[in-house]
Amino acid sequence: MAAGHGDDHAHGDLPTRFYLFGGKGGVGKTTLAAANALRLAAQGQRTLLVSTDPAHSVSDLLESKLTDEPTPAGDNLWAMEIDPQADAEAYVAGIREDARTAVSKAVLPALDRHLKLAVQAPGTAESALFDRFTHIMTWCPDRFDAVVFDTAPSGHTLRLLTLPSMLGAWVEGLAGQRQKVNKLQGMWRNMAGVQEPEREDRVLARLRQRAERFATARQRLHGEAVFHPVMLAERLPIEETARVIEQLRDTHIPVGAIYVNRLWPADTSSAFVTERVAQQDEYLAEIHTRFAAHRRIEVAQSARDIVGRDQLRALAARLPSEPPGH
């Protein structure tokens, strides 16, 4: 394994607590996320490995039965797998529960029909996932020292990471509208001479709570997180990684070391492998040029599939001893 030169993003005085691994499907980001989680745990950090990829390969890799809550997976290591669909259903159920106290009974049947459709609506799963994502971030540093996220393929991840700004502004707008409605209702009650004890507005309270959590998450993603693109020395992953880095620059999320995974070893006895390695070397030269500003970590192709803690530890031992992104 060889590491290129170039400076990773400097966090200033803040330690890196959140490590996000992402890339195209099939590039090995789950394996590298798990190996890095094991490495951090071996250094004595209480480490949580979180899979947001619906494929749920972490259970297979760690040979552990995982749930959507942190489960012990070794010394200083915990792991969990999030089910985006189940989270979307719970998210919408929470909205319904809040709405029951805020709308008249006459409109509840129509609201229920709308919310049932909302579970399947585009963006609902991502909003729910980000809600969970921000909640997990609050566990660090009291409950965990580091959180490693094995993210879904690039497109989903990037939409997820742009949500703090979008949702924060949207939620603040909703809270403002809600406050105006409450004020008008209060005025009408006073004019009508109706004296009612002031009730807590659960919807407004939840909106304010969310807006605050999104703002904190945005701040922490900029200051304590690092995103590690994982790629292969092939045309499509190179282009995908370039797009990811460009979009992350726009969201101000730091990009750490780029992992160039599954590099073939040279074998002059095989014409096929020789040709394959020659093409790989051409792509590596391009990677070194296009991503010169970023540190690069090159990981050799393993002879067999990596499954189980022993093989993950062997891979972790080949990774840099210092946490990437520091």
C-alpha positions, 0 to 999 in steps of 0.5 A, a space after each residue: 500500500 502506498 500513500 500519496 502526498 497532499 494535505 488533508 483538510 485541517 480542522 484547526 483545534 477540533 478533533 475529527 469525530 465523524 468519518 464518512 466513507 462513500 463512493 459508487 456501489 461496489 468499490 469496497 467502502 463498507 470494508 474500508 469503513 469497517 477496517 477503519 472502525 476496527 483501527 480506531 477501536 484498537 487505538 482505544 477510542 470508543 467507536 461506533 460503526 453506522 451503516 446507512 446503506 440499505 444493502 446492510 453488508 456490515 452484519 456479514 463483514 463483522 459476522 454479527 447480528 446487528 439492529 438499528 441500535 448500537 450493538 457491541 461488536 468487539 473491544 471499544 467497538 459498536 455497530 448498527 444498521 439503519 433501515 431507511 424504510 422503517 425510519 421513514 415510517 417512524 418519522 411520519 408516525 411522529 409527525 402524525 402524533 404531533 399533528 393530532 394535538 394541533 389540527 381539528 378531528 375533522 381533518 384527521 382522516 384526510 391527514 392520515 391518507 396524506 401521511 400514508 402516501 408521504 412514507 413513499 414520497 421522494 425525499 421522505 426516507 432521506 429526511 428521516 435518515 438525516 433526522 437519525 443521522 443528527 441524533 447519532 451525532 449527539 452521542 459523540 463525544 459523551 457516549 462514543 469518541 468516534 463515529 464511522 459512517 458507511 454511507 449509501 452510494 454517492 448520489 444518496 449521500 450527497 443529497 443527505 449531506 446537503 440537507 442540513 442547510 435546506 431543512 434548517 431553512 425550511 424548518 425555521 420558515 415553518 416555525 415562523 408561520 406556525 408562530 404567526 398562526 398561534 398569535 392570530 388564534 390568540 387574538 381571535 380568542 381574546 376578541 371573542 372573550 374566550 379565556 383558555 389556558 395556554 397550551 404548549 404547541 407540540 408542533 412548534 416545539 418540535 420544529 424549533 428542536 429540529 432547527 436547532 439540531 440541524 444547525 448544530 449538525 451543520 456546524 459539526 459536519 464542517 468542523 469535526 467531520 471528514 469525508 473519505 471518497 473510495 474509488 477504483 482505478 477505473 474510468 467511472 469511479 474516477 469521474 464519480 469521485 471528481 463530482 463528489 469532491 466538487 459537490 462537497 466543496 460547495 457544502 463545505 464538508 472537508 474531504 480527507 484521504 482518497 482511498 484507491 481500492 483493489 489495486 492488482 499486483 503485477 504478474 508478468 506470467 499472465 498476459 491478461 494481468 499484465 494488460 490489466 495492470 498497464 491500464 490500471 497504471 494509466 488510471 493511477 497516473 491520472 488519479 495522481 494528477 487530478 487529485 494531487 491536492 488530496 492525500 491518496 491511500 492505495 489499497 492492494 486487491 486481496 486474494 480472497 473476499 474480506 469477511 470476518 474480524 480477522 481479515 478486517 484486522 489484517 486490512 486495518 493493519 495495512 492502513 495508515 496508523 494515524 487516523 486519516 483526516 487529522 
